[in-house]
Amino acid sequence: MDIEQDHRTPPGTPSAPGAEQRAAQNPPAGQNPPAGQNPAANGAGVPGEAGVAEEAPRDGATGAEAGQGGSARAGSRLRLAWGLARRWATRRKVGDRARIAAKRARVLGFRAFRAGVRGLRNIGPAILAARGGFARRWRRSLQFRTVLVTLLLTFVSFLAVGAYLSNQIANNLFQERLAQAEVQTRQSVQQVQETFDGAQVTDQQGVLKLVNDTLNQLENRESGTPRQYVFLAVPNQDQPRNRWVDSRASYLRTENDIPQTLRDAVQHSQQEQYWQSIPLTVDNRIHPAIAVGNKVSFGGTVYELYLIYDIETAQQTLDDMQNVLWFGGIFLLLLIGAITWIVTRGVVSPVSHAAAVSEKLASGQLEERMAVEGEDEVARLGASFNHMAANLQEQITALANLSRMQQRFVSDVSHELRTPLTTVRMAAEVLYDARDTFNPVTKRSAELLYNQVERFQALLNDLLEISRFDAGAAMLDAEPQDLVLVIRTVIETAAPIAAACGSEVRLFTRSPSIVVEMDGRRIERVLRNLLLNALEHGEGRPVEIFVAANADAVGVSVRDHGIGMSTSEAARVFDRFWRADPARARTTGGSGLGLSIATEDVKLHNGWLQAWGKPGQGSCFRLTLPLRAGQEILESPVALQPADGDVVLVEEQSTRGVVLGSFHASGGPAADDAGPSPAAGTAPPPGGPGTEGEEA
């Protein structure tokens, strides 16, 4: 405890008395004890208390020294621990920073990967969009097509001409350098041979000096075509080789630079000269070179002498010329494209202007005209176009005025005839009711008068309806109704006419109820007109009505097996007052406006009314309506042209069994509820076995 306390005592603090006494009793080494103190006087020679007293100071001095050493070791341990702690803290900070940096790197990498994936996903639509835009521009722009085709043809022409010129220039440059190399090699080989033949040296040093000086004169590194040599002894000679001269080569050249084929040709030649193109490595780059070989002899030994000509300068000249051709071609290509664009713009702009004016004329803007400038072909085209537009405007205006006059005339006449016709009809009804009291001639006249007045009334009603369509006054009163129920009502209404014609009416439908947003009065009139026409032209054969619906539309087809009609007749069947056979007598009356009115009714519903016919096989009329008012029709669920003579429904749209309804000519009920008999000649379309019978 004293050692540790003494160690912790600050400087200038007085030490304990025991320590001073021990220090006085044990002076440091090299100092004499104080006067009057003799160690021997304390009984150093007596082994008793004096010996113990003598050892005590030694033990005290040893303890002090041990305390000082322990303090030093403790301090060093503390410093070492502090250093280790700081190093561990530094390493921990570095580790934390490394972990944070690694985490940030992972986050950035993940974000980059996600951005790359998103970019790859967007590449496909971008390519498709660019492709679609290019195709659309190609189809719609004559100027774009002209410029693009011109650029493509010009590029191909420049490519072909450039390749030809480059090839010719390269061949000419190579042939020129080859001719120079052959001439120089021949001269150099002759000079070397003359030097070797006139040599008068016999010692080794003189021979080596002569050969080296002669070969070094062959090198030419400063000219536009650097030249180097390779000097090799021909192997397998009959005479012994010169033991002093075996092979020589320029700096960095070896016999491996010479192709074996060239060496074989030179070795087996007499005095012919051979050459071959070789790749030459110069400063880690490959240069094109020409190796020309020949034979020389010296001292009875035959040697192969190859001169290598570096033609890199010719290659650089060729590259420069090719670059000039490329840049010049690109510049000319762009210049030609710009010129073509300007020229075609001057030609296409009037055409585009004419197309725009034509579209405006077609939309009803009859006052539009083209701007005419100059007297060239385009100006004459504009003047002719304006003259044509003026004539069309006059004719269209005249026809429009005439049409309005006709419509006004029909409307006025129809309205004016209603009052007298009503009076005549009332008188005809009175006469018709009292016909039994007349004589036979008067009775027949009353019946004819009544029938014709009824027909005249129907014609007048049709004319009034047509006049409303022409005036744009027809309105659609659409509401959800059951189309199948409307068809059945029409069939029941036409049952007497079917009985009179001797035809059987059959109904085929996928569902017993199909709700459609429609104007029931107009659709009933359309269906009644189609059915009456089928009965009139069916020649007593069965008439089928097929009904089916899909997700967007409902289709109704009326099929008869009568006289039929041709394709040209089917195209005109909806015209006003048109009849396929004007001499044919009408059995059901009619004004000739029924199908025209039906067409207008269907157009109000945004639907389709189409016809098909074939002479001798009957005809088919198809009505297609959207299930909801204002909806577009993509496909009709009922086929227009019958397959194998029977109308079929679209198989993909079948949801329920087929419902059959038969109406016999006698007007009585069907024989059973299973539908028509197989002898009727009509088989139900595929779709299901369910049937339902009805009577006329």
C-alpha positions in Angstrom: 0.0 0.0 0.0 2.9 2.4 0.7 4.5 1.6 -2.6 1.3 2.4 -4.4 0.7 5.4 -2.3 4.2 6.7 -2.9 3.7 6.1 -6.6 0.5 8.2 -6.5 2.1 11.0 -4.5 2.4 14.3 -6.4 5.8 16.0 -6.8 6.8 18.2 -3.9 4.8 16.3 -1.3 6.9 15.2 1.7 7.3 11.5 1.9 6.6 9.4 5.1 9.2 9.3 7.9 9.9 5.7 7.4 10.8 6.2 3.8 13.2 9.0 4.7 14.8 6.9 7.4 15.2 4.0 5.0 16.6 6.3 2.4 19.1 7.7 4.9 20.1 4.2 6.0 20.5 2.9 2.4 22.1 5.6 0.3 22.2 5.1 -3.4 24.9 3.2 -5.1 28.2 5.1 -5.4 27.6 7.3 -2.3 29.2 6.8 1.1 27.1 6.5 4.2 26.9 9.6 6.4 29.7 10.3 8.9 29.4 8.4 12.1 27.5 5.5 10.6 29.5 2.4 10.0 27.7 -0.6 8.9 30.1 -2.7 10.9 29.2 -0.9 14.0 25.7 -2.1 13.9 26.9 -5.6 14.3 27.2 -6.6 10.7 29.4 -9.6 11.6 27.1 -10.9 14.3 24.4 -13.0 13.0 21.7 -11.7 15.1 19.5 -8.7 15.0 22.2 -6.8 13.2 21.9 -9.2 10.3 18.2 -8.8 10.2 18.5 -5.1 10.4 21.0 -5.2 7.6 18.6 -7.2 5.4 15.6 -5.0 6.2 16.9 -2.0 4.3 17.6 -4.3 1.3 14.0 -5.6 1.4 12.6 -2.1 1.6 14.7 -1.0 -1.4 13.6 -4.0 -3.4 9.9 -3.3 -2.7 10.3 0.3 -3.9 11.8 -0.9 -7.1 9.1 -3.5 -7.5 6.4 -0.8 -6.9 7.9 1.5 -9.5 8.1 -1.4 -12.1 4.5 -2.4 -11.3 3.3 1.1 -11.8 5.1 1.3 -15.2 3.6 -2.0 -16.3 0.1 -0.8 -15.1 0.5 2.4 -17.1 1.7 0.5 -20.2 -1.3 -1.9 -19.8 -3.7 1.1 -19.5 -2.2 2.7 -22.6 -2.3 -0.6 -24.5 -6.0 -1.1 -23.4 -6.8 2.5 -24.4 -5.1 2.0 -27.8 -7.0 -1.3 -28.3 -10.3 0.4 -27.3 -9.7 3.2 -29.8 -8.6 0.8 -32.5 -11.7 -1.3 -31.8 -13.9 1.8 -31.9 -12.3 2.9 -35.1 -12.7 -0.5 -36.7 -16.4 -0.6 -35.5 -17.0 2.8 -37.1 -15.3 1.6 -40.3 -17.4 -1.5 -40.2 -20.6 0.5 -39.7 -19.7 2.7 -42.5 -18.9 -0.3 -44.7 -22.2 -1.9 -43.8 -24.1 1.4 -44.5 -22.3 1.8 -47.8 -23.1 -1.9 -48.7 -26.7 -1.4 -47.9 -26.9 1.8 -49.9 -25.2 0.0 -52.8 -27.8 -2.8 -52.6 -30.6 -0.3 -52.5 -29.2 1.6 -55.5 -28.6 -1.7 -57.3 -32.2 -2.8 -56.7 -33.5 0.5 -57.9 -31.4 0.4 -61.0 -32.5 -3.2 -61.6 -36.2 -2.2 -61.2 -35.7 0.8 -63.5 -34.0 -1.4 -66.0 -36.9 -3.9 -65.9 -39.4 -1.1 -66.2 -37.4 0.3 -69.2 -37.4 -3.2 -70.8 -41.1 -3.4 -70.3 -41.6 -0.1 -72.0 -39.3 -0.9 -74.9 -41.8 -3.3 -76.4 -44.8 -0.9 -76.5 -42.5 1.9 -77.6 -41.3 -0.2 -80.5 -44.8 -1.2 -81.4 -45.9 2.4 -81.2 -43.1 3.6 -83.4 -43.8 0.7 -85.8 -47.5 1.7 -85.9 -46.7 5.3 -86.5 -44.2 4.5 -89.2 -46.7 2.2 -91.0 -49.5 4.8 -90.6 -47.2 7.6 -92.0 -46.2 5.2 -94.9 -49.8 4.6 -95.8 -51.0 8.2 -95.6 -48.2 10.3 -96.8 -47.1 10.2 -100.5 -44.3 12.7 -99.7 -42.9 10.5 -97.0 -42.9 7.4 -99.2 -41.3 9.3 -102.0 -38.5 10.7 -99.9 -37.9 7.4 -98.1 -37.7 5.4 -101.3 -35.4 8.0 -102.9 -33.1 7.9 -99.9 -33.1 4.1 -99.9 -32.3 3.9 -103.6 -29.7 6.6 -103.3 -28.0 4.8 -100.4 -27.9 1.6 -102.3 -26.5 3.3 -105.3 -23.8 5.1 -103.2 -23.0 1.9 -101.5 -22.5 0.0 -104.7 -20.5 2.9 -106.3 -18.4 3.4 -103.2 -17.6 -0.3 -102.9 -16.6 -0.4 -106.6 -14.4 2.7 -106.2 -12.9 1.6 -103.0 -12.0 -1.8 -104.5 -10.5 -0.2 -107.6 -8.5 2.2 -105.6 -7.2 -0.5 -103.3 -6.3 -2.7 -106.2 -4.4 0.1 -108.0 -2.6 1.1 -104.9 -1.6 -2.4 -104.2 -0.5 -3.1 -107.7 1.6 0.0 -107.8 3.4 -0.9 -104.5 3.8 -4.5 -105.7 5.4 -3.3 -109.0 7.8 -1.1 -107.1 8.6 -3.8 -104.6 9.4 -6.3 -107.4 11.6 -3.9 -109.3 13.4 -2.8 -106.1 13.9 -6.4 -105.0 15.2 -7.5 -108.4 17.7 -4.6 -108.3 18.7 -5.2 -104.7 19.2 -9.0 -105.2 21.4 -8.3 -108.2 23.5 -5.8 -106.2 23.8 -8.3 -103.3 24.9 -11.1 -105.7 27.4 -8.9 -107.4 28.8 -7.8 -104.0 29.1 -11.5 -102.9 30.7 -12.6 -106.1 33.3 -9.9 -106.0 34.2 -10.4 -102.4 37.9 -11.2 -101.6 37.7 -12.0 -97.9 38.7 -15.2 -96.3 38.7 -14.7 -92.6 35.6 -14.9 -90.4 35.6 -11.3 -89.3 35.8 -10.0 -92.9 33.1 -12.4 -94.1 30.7 -11.3 -91.3 31.4 -7.6 -91.8 30.8 -8.0 -95.6 27.5 -9.8 -95.1 26.2 -7.4 -92.4 27.2 -4.3 -94.4 25.6 -5.6 -97.6 22.4 -6.6 -95.9 22.1 -3.5 -93.9 22.2 -1.5 -97.1 19.0 -3.2 -98.0 17.0 -1.7 -95.2 15.2 1.5 -96.0 13.2 2.8 -93.0 12.8 6.4 -94.0 10.9 6.1 -97.3 7.2 5.9 -97.7 7.5 2.1 -98.0 9.8 0.9 -95.2 11.9 -2.2 -96.2 13.4 -4.9 -94.1 15.1 -8.2 -94.9 15.3 -11.8 -93.8 18.4 -13.8 -94.9 18.1 -17.6 -94.5 20.3 -20.5 -95.6 18.5 -23.0 -97.9 18.1 -26.2 -95.9 19.3 -29.6 -97.2 22.0 -28.4 -99.6 24.4 -30.7 -101.3 27.4 -28.6 -100.6 28.4 -27.8 -97.0 27.2 -24.6 -95.6 29.3 -21.6 -94.9 30.1 -22.1 -91.2 30.4 -18.4 -90.6 27.1 -17.1 -92.1 23.9 -19.0 -91.4 20.9 -16.5 -91.2 20.4 -12.8 -90.7 17.3 -10.6 -90.3 16.4 -7.0 -89.6 15.6 -5.8 -86.1 12.5 -7.6 -84.7 12.2 -9.8 -87.8 12.5 -13.6 -87.8 12.1 -16.4 -90.2 8.5 -16.9 -88.8 7.5 -13.7 -90.6 7.9 -15.5 -93.9 5.1 -17.8 -94.8 6.1 -21.4 -95.4 4.4 -21.5 -98.8 6.6 -18.6 -100.0 9.7 -20.3 -98.7 8.8 -23.5 -100.4 8.3 -21.6 -103.7 11.7 -19.8 -103.4 13.6 -22.9 -102.3 12.4 -24.9 -105.3 12.9 -22.1 -107.8 15.9 -21.5 -110.0 16.3 -17.7 -110.1 12.6 -16.8 -110.1 11.2 -14.1 -107.9 8.1 -14.8 -105.7 5.9 -12.5 -103.6 3.1 -12.9 -101.0 1.0 -10.5 -98.9 1.7 -11.0 -95.2 0.7 -9.4 -91.9 3.5 -7.5 -90.2 3.6 -6.8 -86.5 5.0 -3.3 -85.9 4.7 -1.7 -82.4 2.0 -4.2 -81.4 0.0 -3.3 -84.5 -0.7 -5.3 -87.6 0.5 -3.7 -90.8 -0.1 -5.0 -94.3 3.1 -5.9 -96.0 4.5 -7.6 -99.1 7.3 -10.2 -98.9 9.4 -10.7 -102.0 11.8 -13.6 -102.1 14.7 -14.7 -104.3 18.0 -16.7 -104.1 21.6 -15.5 -103.7 24.8 -17.5 -103.2 27.9 -16.8 -101.2 30.9 -19.0 -100.7 29.2 -22.0 -102.3 26.2 -21.7 -100.1 22.7 -20.8 -101.4 20.7 -18.4 -99.3 17.1 -17.2 -99.3 16.8 -13.4 -99.4 13.4 -11.9 -98.5 12.7 -8.2 -98.6 9.6 -7.1 -96.6 7.9 -3.9 -97.7 5.6 -2.3 -95.2 2.6 -0.8 -97.1 0.9 0.8 -94.1 1.1 4.2 -95.8 -0.9 2.9 -98.7 -3.5 1.5 -96.3 -3.7 4.9 -94.6 -4.2 6.5 -97.9 -7.0 4.0 -98.8 -8.6 4.6 -95.4 -8.5 8.4 -95.9 -10.1 8.0 -99.3 -12.8 5.7 -97.9 -13.6 8.1 -95.1 -13.9 10.9 -97.7 -16.2 8.7 -99.7 -18.3 7.9 -96.7 -18.6 11.4 -95.5 -19.2 12.7 -99.0 -21.9 10.0 -99.6 -23.7 10.8 -96.3 -23.6 14.5 -97.2 -24.9 13.8 -100.7 -27.6 11.5 -99.2 -28.8 14.2 -96.9 -28.7 16.8 -99.6 -30.6 14.6 -102.0 -33.2 13.8 -99.3 -33.7 17.5 -98.7 -34.0 18.3 -102.4 -36.4 15.4 -102.8 -38.5 16.7 -99.9 -38.6 20.2 -101.3 -39.5 19.0 -104.8 -42.1 16.5 -103.7 -43.6 19.1 -101.3 -44.2 21.4 -104.3 -46.0 18.6 -106.1 -47.8 16.9 -103.2 -49.0 20.1 -101.5 -51.6 20.9 -104.3 -52.7 17.3 -104.2 -53.1 17.4 -100.4 -55.0 20.7 -100.7 -57.2 19.1 -103.4 -57.9 16.2 -101.0 -58.8 18.6 -98.2 -61.1 20.6 -100.4 -62.7 17.4 -101.7 -63.4 16.3 -98.1 -65.0 19.6 -97.4 -67.1 19.3 -100.5 -68.2 15.8 -99.5 -69.2 17.1 -96.0 -71.5 19.7 -97.6 -69.3 22.8 -97.8 -70.0 23.3 -101.5 -68.4 26.8 -101.6 -64.8 25.5 -101.0 -62.4 26.0 -103.9 -58.7 25.4 -104.7 -56.2 28.2 -104.9 -54.8 28.5 -108.4 -51.4 30.0 -109.0 -49.4 30.0 -112.3 -50.1 28.3 -115.5 -48.5 24.9 -115.1 -50.0 21.4 -114.8 -50.9 21.9 -111.1 -52.6 25.2 -111.9 -54.6 23.6 -114.7 -55.6 20.8 -112.3 -56.8 23.3 -109.7 -58.8 25.2 -112.3 -60.4 22.0 -113.6 -61.2 21.0 -110.0 -62.8 24.3 -109.3 -64.9 24.1 -112.5 -66.0 20.6 -111.5 -66.8 21.7 -108.0 -68.9 24.6 -109.4 -70.8 22.2 -111.7 -71.4 19.8 -108.8 -72.6 22.6 -106.6 -75.1 23.7 -109.2 -76.4 20.1 -109.8 -76.5 19.3 -106.1 -78.3 22.5 -105.4 -80.8 21.9 -108.2 -81.4 18.3 -107.0 -81.8 19.4 -103.4 -84.4 22.0 -104.5 -86.1 19.4 -106.6 -86.1 16.9 -103.7 -87.5 19.5 -101.3 -90.2 20.3 -103.9 -91.0 16.6 -104.3 -91.1 16.1 -100.5 -93.3 19.2 -100.1 -95.5 18.0 -102.9 -95.9 14.6 -101.4 -96.5 15.9 -98.0 -99.0 18.5 -99.1 -100.9 16.1 -101.4 -101.0 13.5 -98.7 -102.4 15.9 -96.2 -104.8 17.4 -98.6 -106.1 13.9 -99.6 -106.7 12.8 -96.0 -110.0 14.8 -95.7 -111.7 13.7 -98.9 -110.3 10.2 -98.5 -111.9 10.0 -95.1 -115.2 11.1 -96.6 -115.0 8.6 -99.4 -114.0 5.8 -97.0 -117.0 6.5 -94.8 -119.2 6.3 -97.9 -117.5 3.1 -99.0 -118.0 1.6 -95.6 -121.7 2.5 -95.7 -122.1 0.9 -99.1 -120.0 -2.1 -98.1 -122.2 -2.7 -95.0 -125.4 -2.5 -97.2 -124.0 -4.7 -100.0 -126.4 -7.5 -99.3 -129.4 -5.4 -100.3 -127.9 -4.6 -103.7 -128.1 -6.6 -106.9 -125.0 -8.7 -107.7 -123.4 -6.1 -109.9 -123.8 -3.3 -107.4 -122.7 -5.6 -104.6 -119.5 -6.4 -106.4 -118.9 -2.7 -107.1 -119.3 -1.9 -103.5 -116.8 -4.6 -102.5 -114.2 -3.4 -105.0 -114.8 0.2 -103.9 -114.2 -0.7 -100.3 -111.0 -2.7 -101.0 -109.5 -0.1 -103.2 -110.3 2.7 -100.7 -108.5 0.6 -98.0 -105.5 0.2 -100.3 -105.6 3.9 -101.1 -105.6 4.6 -97.3 -102.6 2.4 -96.8 -100.7 4.1 -99.7 -101.5 7.5 -98.2 -100.3 6.4 -94.8 -97.1 5.1 -96.3 -96.6 8.4 -98.2 -97.1 10.4 -95.0 -94.6 8.2 -93.2 -92.0 8.6 -96.0 -92.5 12.3 -95.9 -91.8 12.4 -92.2 -88.6 10.4 -92.8 -87.5 12.8 -95.5 -88.3 15.8 -93.4 -86.3 14.3 -90.5 -89.3 14.4 -88.2 -89.3 10.7 -87.4 -88.6 10.1 -83.7 -87.6 6.9 -81.9 -89.7 5.9 -78.9 -87.5 3.1 -77.5 -88.4 1.1 -74.4 -87.5 -2.4 -73.2 -89.9 -5.0 -74.9 -89.9 -8.7 -75.5 -89.0 -9.2 -79.2 -90.2 -12.9 -79.2 -93.6 -11.7 -78.0 -93.8 -9.1 -80.8 -92.9 -11.8 -83.3 -95.6 -14.1 -82.1 -98.1 -11.2 -82.3 -97.1 -10.6 -85.9 -97.4 -14.3 -86.7 -100.9 -14.4 -85.1 -101.9 -11.3 -87.1 -100.7 -12.8 -90.4 -102.3 -16.2 -89.7 -105.3 -15.6 -92.1 -103.0 -14.6 -94.9 -100.8 -17.6 -94.2 -103.9 -19.8 -94.4 -104.9 -18.1 -97.7 -101.5 -18.6 -99.2 -101.3 -22.2 -98.0 -98.0 -21.6 -96.2 -96.9 -22.8 -92.7 -95.0 -20.3 -90.5 -92.4 -21.8 -88.1 -90.6 -20.0 -85.3 -87.1 -21.1 -84.2 -85.6 -19.3 -81.2 -82.9 -19.9 -78.6 -84.8 -18.3 -75.8 -88.6 -17.9 -75.2 -88.0 -14.2 -74.2 -85.5 -11.7 -75.5 -85.8 -8.1 -74.1 -84.6 -5.4 -76.4 -84.7 -1.6 -76.1 -86.8 -0.7 -79.3 -89.8 1.1 -80.6 -92.3 -1.7 -80.6 -94.6 -0.1 -83.2 -91.9 0.3 -85.8 -90.3 -3.1 -85.3 -93.7 -4.8 -85.4 -94.3 -3.0 -88.7 -90.9 -4.1 -90.1 -91.5 -7.8 -89.1 -95.1 -7.7 -90.4 -93.8 -6.4 -93.8 -91.1 -9.1 -94.0 -93.5 -11.9 -93.1 -96.2 -10.7 -95.5 -93.6 -10.5 -98.3 -92.3 -14.0 -97.5 -95.9 -15.4 -97.6 -96.7 -13.6 -100.8 -93.5 -14.9 -102.6 -93.3 -18.3 -100.8 -95.6 -20.1 -103.3 -97.3 -22.1 -100.5 -94.1 -23.5 -99.0 -93.1 -23.2 -95.3 -91.8 -19.9 -94.0 -89.2 -20.0 -91.1 -88.4 -17.2 -88.6 -85.2 -17.6 -86.7 -84.3 -15.6 -83.6 -81.1 -15.5 -81.7 -79.1 -13.1 -79.5 -75.6 -12.6 -78.3 -74.0 -10.2 -75.8 -74.6 -7.1 -78.0 -77.3 -7.7 -80.6 -80.4 -9.7 -81.5 -81.0 -11.1 -85.0 -84.2 -12.1 -86.7 -84.2 -13.8 -90.1 -87.3 -14.5 -92.2 -86.7 -17.4 -94.7 -89.0 -18.5 -97.5 -88.5 -21.2 -100.2 -90.4 -19.4 -103.0 -89.3 -17.9 -106.3 -86.2 -16.2 -104.8 -84.3 -13.3 -106.3 -80.9 -12.6 -107.9 -78.0 -10.7 -106.4 -78.8 -7.5 -108.3 -82.5 -7.7 -107.3 -81.4 -8.2 -103.6 -79.4 -5.0 -103.9 -82.4 -3.0 -105.1 -85.1 -4.6 -103.1 -85.1 -1.7 -100.5 -85.6 1.0 -103.2 -88.9 2.9 -103.2 -91.7 1.6 -105.5 -89.3 -1.0 -106.9 -90.7 -4.4 -107.9 -88.8 -7.4 -109.3 -91.6 -8.3 -111.7 -93.9 -5.3 -112.4 -96.3 -7.6 -114.3 -96.7 -9.8 -111.3 -100.1 -9.3 -109.6 -100.1 -8.5 -105.9 -102.3 -10.8 -103.7 -101.9 -8.8 -100.5 -102.0 -5.2 -101.9 -99.2 -2.9 -100.8 -97.8 0.4 -102.0 -94.2 -0.6 -102.8 -92.9 1.4 -99.9 -92.9 -1.2 -97.2 -89.3 -2.2 -97.4 -88.2 1.4 -97.8 -90.1 2.3 -94.6 -88.7 -0.8 -92.9 -85.2 0.3 -93.8 -85.8 3.8 -92.3 -87.2 2.2 -89.2 -84.2 0.0 -88.7 -81.8 2.9 -89.3 -83.5 4.8 -86.4 -82.6 1.8 -84.2 -79.0 1.9 -85.5 -79.6 -1.6 -86.8 -79.1 -3.7 -90.0 -81.7 -4.9 -92.6 -80.1 -7.1 -95.2 -81.4 -9.4 -97.9 -80.2 -12.6 -99.6 -81.8 -14.5 -102.4 -81.2 -17.2 -105.1 -83.6 -17.9 -107.9 -85.6 -21.1 -107.3 -84.3 -21.5 -103.7 -86.1 -18.6 -102.0 -84.9 -15.6 -100.1 -83.9 -14.5 -96.6 -84.3 -11.2 -94.9 -82.2 -10.5 -91.7 -83.0 -7.9 -89.1 -80.3 -7.1 -86.6 -80.9 -4.8 -83.6 -78.7 -3.7 -80.7 -79.9 -4.9 -77.4 -79.5 -1.4 -75.9 -80.4 1.7 -77.8 -77.5 3.5 -79.3 -75.1 0.6 -79.0 -72.9 -0.5 -82.0 -73.4 -3.9 -83.6 -70.3 -5.9 -84.2 -71.8 -9.2 -85.4 -75.2 -10.6 -86.1 -76.1 -13.8 -84.2 -78.0 -15.1 -87.2 -76.5 -16.1 -90.5 -77.7 -14.2 -93.6 -76.9 -16.8 -96.3 -78.4 -20.1 -95.5 -76.1 -23.2 -95.2 -77.4 -26.1 -97.4 -80.7 -24.3 -97.8 -81.5 -23.8 -94.1 -80.9 -20.8 -91.9 -78.6 -21.7 -89.0 -77.9 -19.8 -85.8 -74.4 -19.0 -84.6 -73.3 -22.0 -82.5 -71.1 -20.1 -80.2 -74.0 -18.0 -78.9 -76.3 -20.9 -78.1 -77.4 -20.8 -74.4 -80.8 -22.7 -74.3 -82.7 -25.3 -76.3 -84.5 -24.5 -79.5 -88.2 -23.5 -79.3 -90.3 -24.5 -82.3 -93.6 -23.0 -83.1 -95.7 -24.2 -86.1 -98.7 -22.4 -87.7 -100.6 -24.5 -90.2 -102.4 -23.3 -93.2 -105.7 -24.6 -91.9 -105.5 -22.2 -89.0 -106.0 -25.0 -86.5 -103.6 -26.1 -83.8 -100.5 -28.2 -84.4 -100.8 -32.0 -84.3 -98.7 -32.2 -81.2 -96.5 -30.0 -79.0 -93.3 -31.5 -80.5 -93.3 -29.1 -83.4 -93.6 -29.8 -87.1 -93.3 -33.3 -88.5 -90.2 -34.3 -90.4 -92.2 -34.5 -93.6 -92.4 -30.7 -93.6 -88.9 -30.6 -95.0 -87.3 -28.4 -92.3 -85.1 -29.8 -89.5 -84.5 -27.7 -86.4 -81.0 -26.2 -86.2 -78.6 -27.7 -83.7 -78.6 -26.4 -80.2 -80.9 -28.4 -78.1 -83.9 -30.8 -78.1 -86.4 -28.6 -76.2 -89.6 -27.7 -78.3 -92.8 -25.7 -77.9 -95.8 -25.8 -80.2 -98.1 -22.9 -81.1 -101.1 -22.6 -83.3 -102.1 -20.0 -85.9 
